Amino acid sequence: MEATHKLFIFTFAALVLILTSSAQQQQQCSDCGNTAVPYPLSTAPTCGDQSYKIRCDAGRLLFDTVNNTYPITSVNPTNQRLVIKPATLSSNDTCVTSDIVYEGIQLSSSLPFNITSSNTILYLNCTETLLQSPLNCTSASLCHVYANQTDSVAPCRDAGLCCTFRTGGSSTEHRIRVREAGCSAYTSFVNLDPNLPVDRWPEPGLEIQWALSG
């Protein structure tokens, strides 16, 4: 009798596991181009969890912030993280980022996404008010090395101060802010090794994590 009872419990547990796995597979969205869209991320009303909306447009994944959209360059379902491509400069002759009109990147605090602590932010074209901040705005700051050796930000080489900091904490959990009264441009690198030469740095990216529901 005891063996029969144990067999019933085992069979029931296995059935629940199979049904749960099957339901999740049915809810997982189709690939977007060559990129898999892991559950709970959602690219359509019929799949994924609607709290985790991203977009698939012509085979490209896109991430919508409060008031702007950024390309998703990678998705890691193992640690629930994705990387978006930050905005570039608005023109070749000015050190102003193209998303300054939106004051940079702002995530909704009501959604299950947050900026991870793996990002190194380089602020460019900053006013002297940043000298009062805890950011590294010294002449030895990593941002100088980047600006001086990167043609795409050449207009920033002689444009005001530049500052460097690592994300983490409540002030950068949902926002990377740019504005004329602070810093007019920025870029970001994920898991940057500051000892590497600039030509061996990864492509610019901002890592975002999604929290699992429940």
N, C-alpha and C positions, 0 to 999 in steps of 0.2 A: 504493500500500500504506500509506504514511504517513497519507494523508488518511483512509483507511478506519479505521486505528487510532485516529486522533483523534476520528472520528465515533463510534466505539464507546465511547470514554472519556466523551465528552460525553453520549451517550445513557444510559450507565450512571449517571453522576452525576445527571442529571435524574430518572431513575427512582427513585434512592435518595431524592432530595429530595422527590419527590411522595409516595412511600410513607411517609416520616417525617412529612410534613405531614398526610397522611391519618390516620395512626395517632394523632397528637396530637389531631386534630379528633375522632376517635372517643372518645378518652379524656377530652375536656373535658366538664365537668359542665354540665347544663342551667342556664338562668338561674334565679335565686331571686327570685321576684317580678319586679320591673323591673331587677334588678341582674345583670349578667353575672358568671359565675364563671370567671375565666381559669385555664387550666392553669398550674401544677400544683395549684392549690387544689382540694380535694376535699370534696364534700358527701355522698358515698355511696361504698360499697365498690367500685362498678362504674365509677367515673370518677375522673379526677385522680390525683394521687400521694398515697398514704395517709400519707406523712410530713407532708402539708400539710392536715390535716383542719380544716375549719370546719363550721358547721352551717347548714342552711336549715330554718327553722321557721315555717310559715304565711306564707311569702313574705318572711321577714326573715332576713338573714344574722347569725349569732352566732359569737363567738370565745370558745373555752374556754381559760381560763388554768389554772394548776395546780389551783385549787380554787374557781373562780367562772366566770361567763359574762357577756360584755359585748356589746351590739349593735354590729354593724359598720355604719358610716354611709357609707363610700365605699371603693371598690377601684380602684387604679390599676395596671393590668397593665404599663404602660410602664416604671415604675421599681420594680415589685414591692413596692408598699406598700398598706397598708390602714389605715383609721382606725377606732378603736373609741370609743364614748361612755363617758367615765369615770363612776363612781358619783356619785350626788348625796348630799345630806345625808340622814341617817336620819329626821329630823323637822324641822318648821318652827321649833322652839324650841331646838335644840341644834346646836353646831358639831362634829358627828361624822359622818364619812362612812359610808354604809350598808355599805361593804365593809371596815370596820375589823376585823370578826371574822376576815377573811382576811388582815389586815395589808396591804391594798391590792392592787395588781396584781403578780402574779408569773408570769412565763413560764417554761416548762420549758427549761432550758439544753440539753437533749438534742434539742430540735426546732429546725427551721430558721427560727425567728422571733426577731427582736430589736427592742427599742425604738430608734427612730432618734434622731438628734441634732437633730431639727427641732422638738422639743417644749419649750415653756416651762411649767414646773411651778410652781404656786402652792400652797405648803403653808400651812394655816390651823390656828389653835388649837394652837400649838406651845409646848412647855415651854422653859425657859431653857437647857436642855442644848444646844439648837440654836445658841446664841450661840457655842459652841466649834466649830461646823462652818464649812465654807467657803461656805455659802449666804448670800445677801443677806437678812439679817433686820433691816435698818435701818429707820428710820421712813420712808425714801424708797423702800423696796422696792415694786415694782409690785403686790404682793398687797394693800397698803393701798388703793390706788386701786380695785382690783377689788371688794374687800369693801365699801367705802364707797358704791359706785355700783351694786351688784347686789343686788336684793331677795332673790333665791333663796339668798344666803349671808348675809343680814342677821344671823343669830345669831353670825356669826364676827367681827363688827365690833369687839367688845370682849372677845373670847375669846383671851387669851394673845397670844403673838407670831405673826407670819406671816413667811414666807420665800419667796424666789423663786430658781429656778435653771433652767439650760438642760440638758437631757439630753445624754448623751455620755460615753463612757468605760465601763469595765467595771462600775462600781458601779450604773449605771442601765441596763445593757444588757438585763437581764431583769426588773427590778423597780422599782416605785415604791411605797415602803413607808410605811404609816401605822400608828401605834400610840399608845397612851396615854402612853407614856414619851417620845415624840418629838412628832409632829404627828398630830392626830386627824382631820384632813380635808385634802382636796387637790382641785385641778382641774388641767386641762391644756389648752393651746392649741397648735395646729400652725402653724408659720411665723408666729408672732405679731409684728406690728410694734408695739413698745412706745410709739411716738409717736402712735398712733391713740387717739382717745377710746374709752372702754370700750364705748359703744353701737355702735361700728363694729368691735369685735372679732369674730372668727368664733365659731361655736358651739364649746363645749368638745369636745376630741377628743385622743386619744393615737395617734400614728402608729407603726405597726409595719411592719417590712420582712421579707420572706421571702427567704432565700438560695436561689439556684438550685442544684439538685443537680449533681454532677459537676464 
